């Protein structure tokens, strides 16, 4: 019997290999050759699954988004759901560092490519919706949509600034800023409400 | 007498032309040819001042940073100094839209180029310092460094999300979020203080 190759599974494995390269050495280090080596495959087999570097990077973006979405779903209903949704994107470990680097790369692509822009806008809108629903469950007195926009903006910008500035990264890794953000948002409610 | 050409002045004029092209049509539209046309010069003269597209973009980044810095200095001591420092970077008009687009382009470059990363980190650190000093003047009871980090992150991320998402941009242009951010920060102080 011929060996059954799970095409989707292989694409996932290769996307994971891209993310490992990105975590270790940055987006610049991603090439067909480096990813093939990381995955332990030949470049010939790799190009059966991804046409080239651009497709590998797009595959890694979607893989990172899917992993994050699955973690968001797993956090649903947890006591610290909201904190998990925000800390889930901070570059606090290698996985999330890769996530941030790959998103940052596509943020720039989004500035010049309409299809990428729409895809990135969709991810951000989903994230805001998930956070808004978590805010609604945890703090029903709050304007959930406004609070979610603030929290998502904070998490996204602080992550990006940490990638640019080792001092910000050190600060971030020394102590999560998320409890402070939640306090900020909640204290407003306790006055306004 | 020979005509005296002010080299710095010409470089500024060309950088301004790049920013106009970026405001109108995005970073993708920047080429030696399009900028020469915008400035009303020949490409031959242009390349006497900038070696090519990459140099033009870097010149525009530095020009945008310098213009913003000058506006920050002009705002110093004004009643609404803090609001000016934050609204100064929101893409609320064509000038600031170009500023945001050019910074976003270099954010991505920063992810893969050490010199660019250091330059961007420097701009962000300066911005945080300026905002922290304004917070200190306006709200002495606050932790100025922490408040500045929050405010700068909010302004930067909301600007970026507005570039990706027309709905966020429409919201931003309908009403500045800055008064709400300052209320958020200040209300925390009125409880903590």
Interface residues (C-beta under 8 A of the other chain):
Chain A: X26 X27 X28 X101 X104 X105 X107 X108 X109 X110 X111 X112 X117 X120 X121 X124 X125 X146 X149 X150 X152 X153 X154 X156 X157 X158 X160 X161 X163 X164 X165 X167 X180 X181 X183 X184 X185 X187 X188 X190 X191
Chain B: X26 X27 X28 X101 X104 X105 X107 X108 X109 X110 X111 X112 X117 X120 X121 X124 X125 X146 X149 X150 X152 X153 X154 X156 X157 X158 X160 X161 X163 X164 X165 X167 X180 X181 X183 X184 X185 X187 X188 X190 X191
